[in-house]
Structures are given as C-alpha cells and as structure tokens.
Amino acid sequence: MKTTVKNMDYEQVCALPRPEHKLPTRPNIFWRTFVRVLCFFVMLGTPCKYKIEGLEKIPRDEPCLILMNHTCFTDMEIAYSILYPRAFNIVCSNDGFIGFWGIMGWLMRKIGCFSTQKFVTDLRLVQDMEYCFKTLKTSVLMYPEAGYSFDGTATTLPRKMGVLLKKFDVPVVMIETFGLFGRNPLYNELQIRKDQKITASARVLFTREDIKNKTVRELSDGVDEAFGFDHFKWQKDNGIEIAQDFRADGLDRILYKCTACGAEGKMRGEGTHLTCGSCGKKWELTTLGEMKALEGDTEISHIPDWFRWEREQVRQEIREGKYFLDTDVKIAMQVDFKAIYMVGEGHLTHDNTGFHLTGCDGKLDYTQKPQSCFGLYADYYWYEIADCICIGDNEVHYFLFPKDEEVSVAKLRLAVEEMYKLHKAKLL
C-alpha cells in the first residue's frame, strides 16, 4: 500500500497550518455494511474460521472496548467479520488518513476511524474514546500494541491499561488471530502466503463487574496475559507447514545479529536460508518455522527466543554505556493529513540521552529524551518507501529512513523500549 508523498522545503512544511481536531463519528448501517461486503471480497480465497465466546451477553447497542492483536493489515477484515453489525469506531494512526487528496481521510471517518499519534502521550485519544462510549454509544476497536508484531509475539504494550479500563467502565472484548502472521509477516517483503489457514477467537476479557471489582494491577496483568501469544510456537504445536521458497526473505530484518559470531548488520535472509556475511554460518528456516543450522550447533532455534536474545544484548550495551547509533537518514515529515513531506537529508544519533536529529541544511534540530515514550514506531518497507522509524511529538512526526543498510530498525525499537525501562527503574 502506498501513500501521498510530496517533496517540499523544511521551512514550508513547518509553516503549514495544522489540521483542526475532529470528533469521531458514528458509522451508520450503510457504511458498516459497505465495509463488511468489501471485507468479504478481500477475504475470498482466504477462508477464516472463528469462534465467539460470551459476546451474546453484551447487547449490540451496549458500548464495549475491543482489543485485538496486531499482526498485519488483514486484522481489520477479521474484526468486521466477527463484529458486524455492531457499530464500532476504530483507533487509527495519523498516517492512515493520508491519501487521495483528502478522500481517504473522509472515507476513514465515515467508517468510524479516528486518529491518534504514534507512541506519544495523546490525552485527546482518551477523550475521543470516552466520547464514543458515552455520547455516540459505540464500541471502540483498539490495537494497544500500536504497531505490527516483528517476531510473532506481542509488541510492548502501554503501561497503565488498567487505569484506562477503570476510567472507561465498559466491558472489554479480546479478539485474537492465529495464522495471520504466517500469512503476511512484516519482514517478508510484502509477500503473501495465500494458502495459510487463518482462525480467530473473540471472547469477553472483562465484564463491567470485573472492571469494578478487580484492581488496576489485576486488569493490566489480564491484558498482558491476553497478549501473550507466540505465532511460531503455535505454528509448530499445530504442525502448520509453510513451504514457500521465499519464507526467509527479509528475515535478517528481525534476526540482525549472528548468534555464532555476534556480528550485526551482516545477516541476509533469502529464499529459505539466513546467512551471516561475517562468519559464513548458514541456517534454514524450516517449514515449521524453526531455525536449523546447516553445519555446527543451532544456538537458538526459536525465532522469538533469538529476538529476545537480541533484546538482552541491546540492554547490556545500554547498561554498559556502549550503545550508540550514528547514521545519515532521509527525512520525511507529517504535520497534516494531506501528504507525507520529504524534506531532505540529515543525521541521527541515539544513545542513553535519547535521539538527536539534525538536518535540512542546519534548519532542523530535534531532540527526544528516553523517558518520553515506552516504545518506538518502526516499520519495514513503510508505504513501499523503505525501512523507517518515527520520532516526534504532538505537533510533528519525523519519519526517518537510515541510508546505511546495516542499520536495523528492529534494534532501534528494542533499544528505545529497554532504555525507557532502565530510566523508569532509575538504572541509568
């Protein structure tokens, strides 16, 4: 999927008027049916079986909060298949409203979407959700991870989810998908595995009585437990074979560090194999989703365990003061819903003091502290442009595309998450 991109001078972009905030709108039955029919045709050839537990106890006109794991764009089609004809609004990131000279934003609002910022404190989001529950009398679909899964497990969730659940005081529904990650993993160069079977389940996670009686900690822990999925374990346990000859394409995007020699940025995932360009070690991604060394020991066979090992390595670098990113980047900005504005090139550093971005012939100088956010928006082949990360505040988002191919946006995301934890624990 692409978006509207314009080249513009940095100062011109800064001078653009910011869009006025628009309240969510209730999607009427026409738009709900329109999207449901569209989803039906999109899902043709991709059969999905799902089971529903307890939703009949929540009347269709009673608002509820719907939480869903985020594995790929097909999540939305699954949600509509399960929830139709219930009226619900959808929390959507700002960049999703861009395109087609404003038509996309108009359509998104008609079907119930409302915008929020990526990985920044957005109090307006809470107000908009309350407006949906209390005024529009609609449910709200939310992806609390705020970003697609990299390794088939949950992305770091925001803290204090229990506080929000207490504030909203509505039933909470959990939708979990199985097989969607295998159908279209983010690392795999947008190649869809059309024969991948998909299932989903929807259940009541918390009733209003649960919200009232449970503590904030118990509610937060319950959400964490609900998002404790592991796609690769599910694939192996259920004997799901993925035999496409491109299944390891781009796997180096998440497995960027060699477990044999420790080299970073030298891994290459092509076909069915992952190879280290530094020591030459080679692994096969088996049809059951496991890593198997062609020669010697397989240090880590489970991909999420490999990713966790990389996280631990990053955390150690940070604690020892050895972590440092220094790279040239291409810079895009978002300040409205009309376009992504390419403003030139710059330089990005990241260490224990946070991000420092400079560029645009000395006109841009932006810093972001580690304590400002629990996570980082990072994406592969973002809108078919390139791998990127996003930093910024409530006024502007900077989408940054590292020019050095050895820079891993996955490592950057891990570093931001671990740095935030260490600062919160006052270990830095």
Secondary structure, 3 states (H helix, E strand, C coil): CCCCEEECCHHHHHHCCCCCCCCCCCCCHHHHHHHHHHHHHHCCCCCEEEEEECHHHCCCCCCCEEEECCCCCCHHHHHHHHHCCCCEEEEEEHHHHCCHHHHHHHHHHHCCEEEECCCCCCHHHHHHHHHHHHHHCCEEEECCCCCCCCCCECCCCCCCHHHHHHHHCCCEEEEEEECHHHHCCCCCCCCCCCCCCEEEEEEEEECHHHHHHCCHHHHHHHHHHHCCCEHHHHHHHCCCCCCCCCCCCCHHHCCCECCCCCCECCEEEECCEEEECCCCCEEEECCCCEEEECCCCCCCCEHHHHHHHHHHHHHHHHHCCCCCEEEEEEEEEECCCCCEEEEEEEEEEEECCEEEEEECCCCEEEEECHHHCCCCEEEEEECCCEEEEEEECCCCEEEEEECCCCCCHHHHHHHHHHHHHHHHCCCC
